[in-house]
Amino acid sequence: MAAPQIDVRILDPRIRDSLPAYATPGAAGMDLRACIDAPITVAPGDTVSTISLAYREKGIKVTVDQILKANPDLVPEKMPVGRKIWIPAPK
């Protein structure tokens, strides 16, 4: 009996080199929440540190340094409410 084959199609080129290697309990397959690379809107009280911590609490490891590198014009001490900042996909 031949081993089954699985065809994989990468629909988002951002994840080509960093496919997630984990699944959450009860998941039928890999958990693709690591494919963030999307903007978020700064809320009252947000800091780069609290944003990074909030993602870490969800199991997504994004560092303060990664957020700052993804937003080179961001001044952490002056993040206006409503501004969109990029959260990079974790490495």
N, C-alpha and C positions, 0 to 999 in steps of 0.2 A: 504494500500500500504506500503510495507516494505521500510525502508530507504536504499538507495544504499550503497554498501560496496566498500571500496577501499583497494586493497592489496598494501602494501608498501614493497619494497625490498631494503635494504640498501646494495649497491654495494661496497661502500668504508667504511671500519670499522672506519676510522678516524672521521667520522661524526656521529657515533652512538649516542653519548651523546650531540651533539651540532647541531642538524638540524636547518637550518635557519628558522626564523619565520617571514619572510617578502617577499614581491614580488615587483619587480620594475614595474613602470607604463607600462601597455600593456603586461605584462608577463602572460603566460597561467598558471603559477604556481609559485612555490617558485624559488627564484633566488639562485642558488648554487655557486655563486662566492665566498661565504664565505669559501669554501673548498679549500683554497689555498694550504698550507703545501707543497710548492714546492720551488726549488731554483730559485734565480734570479742572473743575472750577474751584478756585480758592474760596473757602467759606470763612465766616467770622471766627477768629481764634486759631486758624490754621497757621502752622509754621512748617518749614521743610522737614524738621524733625518729627513733628506729630503726623505728617502725611506719611513719611517713611515708616514710622512705628505702626500706623493703622494698616498699611499693606503687610508688614511683617506679621501682625496679629492674625492676618488671613492666610498666612503661609507663603506669602509672596515676598521674596527677599530683594527689596530695592533700597539701596543706601542713599543717604543724604548726598554724597558725592555724585552718584549716578544722576540724581534729580538735578543737581546744579549743573552738571555737564550737559544734560539734555536741554537746559534753559540758560544759555550763557549770558543773557541779558537780565536775568533774575537777580534782584537785590533782596536777599533773605529777610533783611530787617524792614523792608518796605514792600510787602506783598499785598497789593490791594485786593479787597474782597471783590469777587466776580472775575478776576483775571484767570485766564486759562493757562495752565502750565502742563508740560509734557511729563508723563511718567514713562520712563523707558522700560522695555521688556527686560526682565532680569537676565543676568549673564551667568 
